[in-house]
Amino acid sequence: MLPLIDWRPRAELQRLRLEWLEQAGVEVGVLRLDQIDQQISGNKWFKLTEHLAAAHTAGAQGLISLGGAHSNHLHALAAAGERFGFATVGLLRGHAQQTPTTYDLERFGMQLHWLGFAGYRARHAPGFWEPWQAQYPALHQVPEGGGGLPGALGCMTLVTQVREQLSALGWDDYDAWWLAAGTGTTLAGLVLGEAGQRKVFGALAVPDDHGVAPQVEMILRQAGAAERNLELIDASRGGFAKVDEALLRFIQDSEAASGLPLEPLYTGKALMALKEAVEQGRIGCGQRIVFVHTGGLQGRRGLAQAL
Ligand SMILES: Cc1ncc(COP(=O)(O)O)c(C=O)c1O
């Protein structure tokens, strides 16, 4: 049976120093989820914790989930399976290929099944899970990206982690959150944790038609949330995983100036969108912003190859 896992990593809140922030009089603290562990990195562990607790309660022996050939979610899940001793199965988008991520997945002991593109698109169809349930009756199903209400509940703890560390930055309070949003699950967790007190800005890594707003609303409704202090901002730069020169230059310059490693799909786009908001005066002088580094740095290896 899957063990009850009591690993509660603490992410450090660090000051981000960049010229454009200093010029605008905006202070940013980065919550370094990318640093919680060598392998189980980013928002993924927090999104998994409640799914793992549910799997334990159900008496499952492991977890089965979905993702692409560069998936940060499957990477964290497989690494957790190896670390804590439970079985993992990954259903992958597209046709069998070797990427640095899939190499790691197999090394961590995850059983992979390639669904093709049409097969993967059918993941929301009724009956999709039936054959997998029959093949792996002892495994607990986790939605793509570790999403849904359990995923969001696991991220609420980030609010406490930030509040406990404000004095390290010399802050007594902060004004808002800023983070990349893919499914909006992590953002929903912060909105729940804040209960309306501070605004949560989600920099969308996917285009508007990916339905992030309704997904966030569904999670908040399921949680019975009374407050919705949030704003979604288009940061996708033409589509998910679309990368352009200006973005790559921004990432390079930001890393060189601040030492903060970024990747182009989520954290790079999110920080670039914050810069635009600062330049437009939408984030004004004197504001204190918590930027969540949601990880994803393992994906840079595959992207470097592709580029
Ligand atoms: C590195 C990284 N940042 C941010 C996100 C977005 O998180 P969420 O799906 O909870 O919005 C993801 C995954 O989707 C991710 O892999």
The ligand as an SDF file (V2000), in Angstrom:
LIG
                    3D

 16 16  0  0  0  0  0  0  0  0999 V2000
    6.8230   25.0400  -14.2650 C   0  0  0  0  0  0  0  0  0  0  0  0
    5.3540   25.2180  -14.2270 C   0  0  0  0  0  0  0  0  0  0  0  0
    4.8660   26.4010  -13.8080 N   0  0  0  0  0  0  0  0  0  0  0  0
    3.5490   26.6280  -13.7520 C   0  0  0  0  0  0  0  0  0  0  0  0
    2.6390   25.6600  -14.1290 C   0  0  0  0  0  0  0  0  0  0  0  0
    1.1910   25.9840  -14.0620 C   0  0  0  0  0  0  0  0  0  0  0  0
    0.5940   25.4250  -12.9310 O   0  0  0  0  0  0  0  0  0  0  0  0
   -0.9760   25.2470  -12.8840 P   0  0  0  0  0  0  0  0  0  0  0  0
   -1.3130   24.1510  -13.8590 O   0  0  0  0  0  0  0  0  0  0  0  0
   -1.2530   24.8750  -11.4900 O   0  0  0  0  0  0  0  0  0  0  0  0
   -1.5950   26.5250  -13.3110 O   0  0  0  0  0  0  0  0  0  0  0  0
    3.0990   24.3990  -14.5710 C   0  0  0  0  0  0  0  0  0  0  0  0
    2.2040   23.3090  -14.9770 C   0  0  0  0  0  0  0  0  0  0  0  0
    1.1860   23.4240  -15.5390 O   0  0  0  0  0  0  0  0  0  0  0  0
    4.4980   24.1840  -14.6230 C   0  0  0  0  0  0  0  0  0  0  0  0
    5.0000   23.0080  -15.0410 O   0  0  0  0  0  0  0  0  0  0  0  0
  1  2  1  0
  2  3  1  0
  2 15  2  0
  3  4  2  0
  4  5  1  0
  5  6  1  0
  5 12  2  0
  6  7  1  0
  7  8  1  0
  8  9  2  0
  8 10  1  0
  8 11  1  0
 12 13  1  0
 12 15  1  0
 13 14  2  0
 15 16  1  0
M  END
$$$$
